[in-house]
């Protein structure tokens, strides 16, 4: 890509490929922030989205965590929902028929307590029509054991490998930033065959009422999302991009077209919009409207041409003497 290249916005190709998963464009909506889509249809042209990730489902119904479940924080939102959902079979019966009829990719987010539970859910969903892929939520900080598979490279690799052996549809691993080296976990997911890797889930945090000497969230700890975590998410995408060639999906504080483009340059092939959906339900449509012109401005005829083009400063040669201080 050259700075002198001129690309017409009308000729920009928005299609992206994430392993075996083909999307019409790179703008998706994140699990847990868009419900099951039906409640958003009067605000958003759902067919324009590159993909929809409905609320995470578990094998059995979960009541979720006690209130309070959400607390506004500086430049973000703390949530401790606790994967509240009606379970796998209720999802298949009540929500999947509507979702499968939408003219966009439906990527179902699943969470399990054990490898066998993840595998059983994947095998069950593999029999259903209208599902473009699965996202393995191995990074939820708000439930007991929610991050076990996302903080241990060996467990992560085993899980991805076993799920892929149980289903034919593409599989995405969603990772947590609450680890020492996220690249190690990503390498395990990549070597196990994940079609893509989502980065990142929420950053663990808490809120305190000092007058009552009590935590505000009913679960004490929650996950921080929104603009406050964007620098962390960009760092994770950049580090993982250096470690693997598996396509990446950027998540974390994305609300403007500049945010989207920054994630592409850092190494993401697609993005998911999360917290911004709460305060501007039409944000995904605005981003799609502006994306062709932004790519054109960058001289890119496709998202792939921009992905991972971050230019790092040259490192000093190791065999050159360092410059004396004060000179």
Secondary structure, 3 states (H helix, E strand, C coil): CCCCCCCCHHHCECCEEECCEEECCCEEECCCCCCCCHHHCCCCCHHHCCEECCCCECCCCECCCCCCCEEEECCEEEECCCCCECCHHHHHHHHHHHHHCCCCEEEEEECCCCHHHHHHHHHHHHCCCCCCEEEEECCCCCCCCCCHHHHCHHHHHHHHHHHHHHCCCEEEEECCCCCCCHHHHHHHHHHCCCCEEEECCCEEEECEECCCCEECCCCCEEEEECHHHHHHHHHHHHHHHHHCCCEEEEECCCCCHHHHHHHHHHCCCEEEECCHHHHCCCHHHHHHHHHHHHHHHCCCCEHHHHCCCCCCCCCCCCCCCCCCCCC
